[in-house]
């Protein structure tokens, strides 16, 4: 208490000045409408900025929750889209659905090597198996190669061993999607015959011949193309929709009918021998 009294005595002139200044400002503002208006406008501006900053602060910490909701909604919509097929509606019984989708998050990504791999935070305990397709909200990413109990490695489309069935959107002109290891923004679509009309900017999507990916998942657009006169086939440079340097959440797709397809193809190949 004595310290407070000493402080007041020591700074009595300054404290008196502050009190008189405050009183003069109050009387001035209350007696003049112009000053009153300016004061409240200034007060509203300051309080508005404080509220805005506070809202931005708490909104930032709520982004993870909002992102999770959006990702789950995306998963639900993709599940309906992939299972629509040729039917009029999505089967209500989950056992009758052809595709199931699992959400994962990338924990390691490479894109500058000849054989690039992506590691995600889901594994065998989450029902992830080799040869499941992996996509993002923008397009295809790769194919599951190996799994552990909690993690999975994905062979990226930016891998010299990658070979995925793809086509020009709106047509049945199929080819193989590969990567020449030169540019992480560009992949190549090969084996497209010369009689196929091509236009710069056409969209490339997954084909119906794949038992891994559903048909018509976006891949990229035609940037340029060259004709190999020796075999009359195009090599098409495809600019990817995905930014392969910035991948976060992914969707892992299981085709429940793939084992049946593989078994049938194997039996057919055996009969031909």
C-alpha positions as CSV (number, residue, x, y, z in Angstrom):
1,X,0.0,0.0,0.0
2,X,2.8,2.3,0.9
3,X,4.4,1.7,-2.5
4,X,1.2,2.9,-4.2
5,X,1.1,6.0,-2.1
6,X,4.7,6.7,-2.9
7,X,4.0,6.2,-6.6
8,X,1.1,8.7,-6.6
9,X,3.1,11.3,-4.7
10,X,6.1,10.9,-7.0
11,X,4.0,11.2,-10.2
12,X,1.2,13.5,-8.9
13,X,1.8,16.1,-11.6
14,X,1.7,13.7,-14.4
15,X,-1.4,11.9,-13.1
16,X,-3.2,15.2,-12.6
17,X,-2.3,16.1,-16.2
18,X,-3.8,12.8,-17.5
19,X,-7.0,13.4,-15.5
20,X,-7.5,16.9,-16.7
21,X,-6.7,15.8,-20.3
22,X,-9.3,13.0,-20.1
23,X,-11.9,15.4,-18.7
24,X,-11.3,18.0,-21.4
25,X,-11.6,15.4,-24.1
26,X,-14.9,14.1,-22.6
27,X,-16.4,17.6,-22.3
28,X,-15.2,18.4,-25.9
29,X,-16.7,15.3,-27.4
30,X,-20.0,15.6,-25.5
31,X,-20.4,19.3,-26.4
32,X,-19.5,19.1,-30.1
33,X,-21.4,16.7,-32.5
34,X,-18.5,16.7,-34.9
35,X,-15.9,15.6,-32.3
36,X,-18.4,13.1,-30.9
37,X,-18.9,11.6,-34.4
38,X,-15.2,11.4,-35.0
39,X,-14.6,9.7,-31.6
40,X,-17.2,7.0,-32.2
41,X,-16.1,6.4,-35.7
42,X,-12.5,6.0,-34.4
43,X,-13.8,3.8,-31.6
44,X,-15.8,1.6,-34.0
45,X,-12.7,1.3,-36.3
46,X,-10.5,0.2,-33.5
47,X,-13.0,-2.2,-32.0
48,X,-13.7,-3.5,-35.5
49,X,-10.1,-4.2,-36.1
50,X,-9.8,-6.0,-32.8
51,X,-12.8,-8.2,-33.6
52,X,-11.5,-8.9,-37.1
53,X,-8.1,-9.9,-35.7
54,X,-9.7,-12.0,-33.0
55,X,-11.9,-13.7,-35.6
56,X,-9.0,-14.4,-37.9
57,X,-7.0,-15.8,-35.0
58,X,-9.7,-18.3,-34.0
59,X,-10.6,-19.1,-37.6
60,X,-7.0,-20.1,-38.3
61,X,-7.1,-22.6,-35.5
62,X,-10.4,-23.9,-36.9
63,X,-9.1,-24.6,-40.4
64,X,-8.0,-28.2,-39.6
65,X,-11.6,-29.0,-38.6
66,X,-13.1,-27.3,-41.6
67,X,-10.6,-29.0,-43.9
68,X,-11.5,-32.4,-42.4
69,X,-15.2,-31.7,-43.0
70,X,-14.5,-30.8,-46.6
71,X,-12.3,-33.9,-47.2
72,X,-15.0,-36.1,-45.7
73,X,-17.6,-34.5,-47.9
74,X,-15.3,-35.0,-50.9
75,X,-14.9,-38.6,-50.0
76,X,-18.7,-39.1,-49.8
77,X,-19.3,-37.4,-53.2
78,X,-16.6,-39.4,-54.9
79,X,-17.9,-42.6,-53.4
80,X,-21.3,-41.9,-55.0
81,X,-19.8,-40.9,-58.3
82,X,-17.5,-43.9,-58.6
83,X,-20.3,-46.3,-57.7
84,X,-22.9,-44.8,-59.9
85,X,-21.7,-46.7,-63.0
86,X,-24.4,-47.4,-65.4
87,X,-27.1,-47.6,-62.7
88,X,-29.6,-45.0,-61.9
89,X,-28.6,-44.7,-58.3
90,X,-25.9,-45.7,-55.9
91,X,-26.4,-49.1,-54.2
92,X,-27.5,-48.6,-50.6
93,X,-25.9,-51.9,-49.6
94,X,-22.2,-51.2,-49.2
95,X,-21.4,-54.9,-50.0
96,X,-22.8,-54.3,-53.5
97,X,-20.6,-51.2,-54.2
98,X,-17.7,-51.7,-56.6
99,X,-15.5,-49.1,-55.1
100,X,-14.6,-48.1,-51.6
101,X,-12.6,-44.9,-50.7
102,X,-10.2,-44.4,-47.8
103,X,-8.7,-41.0,-46.8
104,X,-5.0,-40.7,-46.2
105,X,-2.4,-38.0,-45.6
106,X,1.0,-37.7,-47.3
107,X,3.9,-37.8,-44.9
108,X,6.7,-38.0,-47.5
109,X,6.8,-37.1,-51.2
110,X,9.5,-37.2,-53.9
111,X,9.2,-35.8,-57.4
112,X,12.8,-35.2,-58.6
113,X,14.0,-38.8,-59.0
114,X,13.5,-41.3,-61.8
115,X,11.6,-43.5,-59.4
116,X,9.5,-41.4,-57.1
117,X,7.5,-42.7,-54.2
118,X,4.9,-41.2,-51.9
119,X,4.4,-42.4,-48.3
120,X,1.0,-42.0,-46.7
121,X,-0.2,-42.5,-43.1
122,X,-2.5,-45.5,-43.7
123,X,-1.6,-49.1,-43.9
124,X,-2.8,-52.7,-43.6
125,X,-4.8,-52.0,-40.4
126,X,-6.8,-49.5,-42.6
127,X,-7.5,-52.1,-45.2
128,X,-4.9,-50.7,-47.7
129,X,-3.5,-53.3,-50.1
130,X,-1.1,-53.3,-53.0
131,X,-2.5,-52.2,-56.4
132,X,-5.1,-49.8,-55.0
133,X,-5.4,-46.5,-56.9
134,X,-4.5,-43.2,-55.2
135,X,-5.9,-39.8,-56.3
136,X,-6.3,-36.3,-55.0
137,X,-9.1,-33.8,-55.5
138,X,-7.4,-32.8,-58.7
139,X,-6.5,-36.1,-60.3
140,X,-4.6,-39.3,-60.2
141,X,-1.4,-39.6,-58.1
142,X,-0.2,-43.2,-58.3
143,X,-0.7,-46.9,-57.3
144,X,-0.1,-48.5,-53.9
145,X,3.0,-50.6,-54.0
146,X,3.9,-51.7,-50.5
147,X,2.1,-51.6,-47.1
148,X,3.1,-52.0,-43.4
149,X,0.7,-52.1,-40.5
150,X,0.4,-48.3,-40.3
151,X,2.0,-46.9,-43.6
152,X,1.9,-47.3,-47.3
153,X,4.3,-46.4,-50.2
154,X,2.7,-45.3,-53.4
155,X,4.4,-45.6,-56.8
156,X,4.0,-42.1,-58.1
157,X,2.9,-41.4,-61.7
158,X,6.3,-39.6,-61.8
159,X,8.1,-43.0,-61.9
160,X,9.8,-44.4,-64.9
161,X,8.0,-47.8,-64.2
162,X,4.6,-46.2,-64.1
163,X,2.2,-47.3,-66.8
164,X,-1.5,-46.4,-66.5
165,X,-4.3,-46.8,-69.0
166,X,-5.6,-43.4,-70.1
167,X,-7.6,-41.8,-72.8
168,X,-8.7,-38.5,-74.4
169,X,-11.9,-37.4,-72.6
170,X,-15.1,-38.0,-74.5
171,X,-13.5,-40.6,-76.8
172,X,-12.5,-44.2,-76.7
173,X,-9.0,-43.5,-77.9
174,X,-6.8,-45.2,-75.3
175,X,-3.1,-45.2,-74.7
176,X,-0.5,-45.7,-71.9
177,X,0.4,-43.0,-69.5
178,X,4.2,-43.0,-68.7
179,X,6.8,-40.6,-67.5
180,X,10.1,-39.7,-69.3
181,X,11.7,-38.4,-66.1
182,X,12.4,-35.0,-67.6
183,X,9.7,-32.7,-66.0
184,X,7.7,-33.3,-62.9
185,X,4.8,-31.3,-64.3
186,X,4.6,-33.3,-67.5
187,X,3.8,-36.9,-68.3
188,X,3.4,-38.7,-71.7
189,X,0.5,-40.4,-73.3
190,X,1.7,-42.9,-75.9
191,X,0.2,-45.3,-78.5
192,X,-2.5,-43.0,-79.8
193,X,-3.0,-43.6,-83.6
194,X,-2.4,-40.8,-86.0
195,X,-6.0,-40.8,-87.3
196,X,-7.2,-39.5,-83.9
197,X,-7.9,-35.8,-84.0
198,X,-6.0,-33.9,-81.3
199,X,-6.3,-30.4,-79.9
200,X,-4.1,-28.5,-77.6
201,X,-5.9,-28.2,-74.3
202,X,-7.9,-31.4,-74.6
203,X,-8.4,-33.2,-71.2
204,X,-6.8,-36.6,-70.5
205,X,-8.6,-38.9,-68.1
206,X,-8.2,-42.5,-66.9
207,X,-9.5,-45.2,-69.3
208,X,-12.1,-47.9,-68.8
209,X,-9.5,-50.7,-69.3
210,X,-8.0,-50.2,-65.9
211,X,-9.0,-52.5,-63.0
212,X,-7.4,-50.1,-60.6
213,X,-8.9,-46.7,-61.3
214,X,-12.5,-45.8,-62.1
215,X,-13.0,-44.4,-65.6
216,X,-12.8,-40.6,-66.3
217,X,-10.6,-39.5,-63.3
218,X,-8.8,-36.3,-64.5
219,X,-5.1,-36.4,-65.3
220,X,-4.2,-33.3,-67.2
221,X,-4.4,-31.5,-70.5
222,X,-2.6,-31.8,-73.8
223,X,0.3,-29.4,-73.9
224,X,1.8,-30.6,-77.2
225,X,2.1,-33.7,-79.3
226,X,4.5,-35.3,-81.8
227,X,3.9,-38.0,-84.5
228,X,6.3,-40.9,-84.9
229,X,6.1,-41.5,-88.6
230,X,7.8,-44.9,-88.3
231,X,4.8,-46.4,-86.5
232,X,2.1,-43.7,-87.0
233,X,1.6,-43.1,-83.3
234,X,1.5,-39.9,-81.3
235,X,3.4,-39.1,-78.2
236,X,1.3,-36.6,-76.3
237,X,2.8,-34.3,-73.6
238,X,0.3,-34.0,-70.8
239,X,0.4,-31.1,-68.3
240,X,-0.8,-32.5,-64.9
241,X,-3.7,-31.1,-63.0
242,X,-1.9,-32.1,-59.7
243,X,0.9,-29.9,-58.4
244,X,3.2,-32.9,-57.6
245,X,5.3,-30.7,-55.3
246,X,2.4,-29.9,-53.0
247,X,0.4,-33.0,-52.1
248,X,-1.4,-33.3,-48.8
249,X,-4.6,-35.4,-48.5
250,X,-5.3,-38.3,-50.8
251,X,-8.0,-40.8,-51.6
252,X,-7.1,-44.5,-51.8
253,X,-9.5,-46.4,-54.0
254,X,-10.2,-50.1,-53.8
255,X,-12.0,-51.9,-56.7
256,X,-13.7,-54.8,-55.0
257,X,-14.2,-56.6,-58.3
258,X,-10.5,-56.5,-59.2
259,X,-9.6,-59.9,-57.8
260,X,-12.4,-61.4,-59.9
261,X,-11.2,-59.6,-63.0
262,X,-7.6,-60.7,-62.4
263,X,-8.5,-64.3,-61.8
264,X,-10.6,-64.4,-65.0
265,X,-7.9,-62.9,-67.1
266,X,-5.4,-65.3,-65.6
267,X,-7.6,-68.3,-66.5
268,X,-8.1,-67.0,-70.0
269,X,-4.4,-66.5,-70.5
270,X,-3.8,-70.0,-69.2
271,X,-6.3,-71.5,-71.7
272,X,-4.6,-69.7,-74.6
273,X,-1.3,-71.4,-73.9
